[in-house]
């Protein structure tokens, strides 16, 4: 009987996987505009969930496109690709299996763990606990409330000292990018674990404060745990449409909705009815605006594709300190690769990944934060958003090196 109970509780603790049985993820090589037209045609007739790029409008020639197809459409889509001679590979042949294989960590089965994916309830309790256990280093505040009424907890990590410069870092913009919140938790743990023991971290925390927002899009994250593992947007509703949510990383006032974003509420890259229409983005932007004199760097953590991006994404223009940002990114990805050999590409968003307006990194930069970066963590598509828990530690360890590299640079180049 206990075995049955354990199995039932384990099943309840994880999101439902049955709806993804037989679903498939394809990677199609796109050579020219004809190929793009064909994929658009396919997306018009079948419900296709674009993974990379984020939408059909962002596909460029000489790239590849990753998308997720429902089991009932798999045969039609495969026939279409073959008939039109579109080169493709199957990245994931059955989503359900990969989704279940995510939970391959050997950490204890319940409660918070840094090497497991934690649900929101567990993360929220953790923010309280980590602050209570490290009062000299960590404090917790609430910067706003989500659409569904959840508190947005912000952790301030650093040794108390007046007038300190700060670095703002957030995770969990896009609900299904689970490795991202895992990294924010890891960062806080490493800070409290190595302060006073490791010289670089000690210096960083003595001289800088880190504002860490562990999950921006909490409602969406909860939804990925309870209803649909592949949800991306917020969970806001509005009159005039039955479609739910806004892409929070298209919702900032930086070239808002001009490119790489959709005005259709049903699309995954919906920019929203106005900039900062979402309570979550408004809370984040409001906090940064009211702390602009101290915040010297903005870091936002996404997945996947292994990239380190800096402005601009809303246009093919370069930031004023482009050379400096490029060198800093180069150094950070070199550090990152030194641990496990994980290779990142880097550069301005528009040319390195694709143009997309309304992103938080561009917005923060235009607010005057000179060091603004978007991380796209592991992997490059083998597991995509369903990175196995057994890779959390290695991913977080290597990412820490890049973050510390940037933080040290910022500390030595205050403005
Ligand atoms: Zn993202």
Boltz pocket constraint, residues with backbone or C-beta under 6 A from the ligand:
constraints:
  - pocket:
      binder: B
      contacts: [[A, 173], [A, 174], [A, 177], [A, 249], [A, 301], [A, 302], [A, 303]]
      max_distance: 6.0
